[in-house]
């Protein structure tokens, strides 16, 4: 004897499968929109690998250089130039030859241009680019200029005597001092 549930499932499942059978056959037929005589396109297969993502590179920041070019000179086939770091207040003389690609100092590369008296500062960080460094202007003196001549023999101005200050009785509330016995 079979149970009620088994009979009901068997009674509904068999007609359901019989109704879906022709639907599966229709789905496998050629498309009514296909060109006659041409074979059907191959079935599309999903790729097992995802496409390689594009490498995202951050934008390069253009910053002013923390160095100043304080001076340069040419001696015995080499150019020598002085770099001054603005924040640490340290200076260094670097030598550059015509055939060299650059001078390494503090992890960065400096390339001297003797025609324009400029230094190109290339950072060790690929995300940072620095402006070129021009020859710094000489700082202008502030205040009066120093005159090393002897002082003039003009008569000094007379000092006006200040009258002495008279001590008088105190003004306002006077508190008497302690009495002695």
Secondary structure as UniProt FT lines:
FT   HELIX           4..27
FT   TURN            32..33
FT   TURN            36..37
FT   STRAND          61..63
FT   STRAND          67..75
FT   TURN            76..77
FT   STRAND          78..85
FT   TURN            86..89
FT   STRAND          90..97
FT   TURN            98..99
FT   STRAND          103..105
FT   TURN            106..107
FT   STRAND          108..113
FT   TURN            114..117
FT   STRAND          118..122
FT   TURN            126..127
FT   STRAND          128..130
FT   STRAND          133..135
//
